[in-house]
Amino acid sequence: MNKTIYLREEEGPLWEKARELANDKLSPVIVEALKVFVAQKEAEQKIAMGFQRIVISYEDADDLSLPKKKAFVGRWIFSPENPFVLPWEFRDQDNSFAVAVTPKGAAVFYSWQGPVGSTPTARFRVFGSFEQAAADDACNAAAREAMNKIGVPIEELDI
């Protein structure tokens, strides 16, 4: 595909310097700049829709308690500071859940065992939907509660 780029006269030296630095191969430079531009604009749109970049730092209970960091764009339903907490009779499993939804509709579950604020080791799970998360025994109660909090969609029946 051939595309034409028009530059103002005063932008000529910038073009020539870029061409020189790219060894006369500006297409990859332009494509990379376009990718960055599109990613920034999409992030701005997501932020305008109430999403944010979320970073989770934790010791992975499923991987020898190794330190991990995960980042994604999402919106908290239950935040780590105000998680969904299972009753104490579930002490033998994760009982605190931070739950987020992403712009693509994925459900993110960050869970740990113990009271709020104590996350010695934690788990980070991503599901394609809240329905898929509800099928996981460990996340079922938190998934159901998150769905209730955000609102269950109405299924219109033509009967």
Secondary structure, 3 states (H helix, E strand, C coil): CCCCCCCCHHHHHHHHHHHHHCCCCHHHHHHHHHHHHHHHHHHHHHHHCCCEEEEEEEEECCCCCEEEEEEEEEEEEEECCECEECCHHHCCCCCEEEEEECCCCCEEEEEECCCCCCCCCEEEEEECCHHHHHCCCCCHHHHHHHHHHHCCCCCCCCC
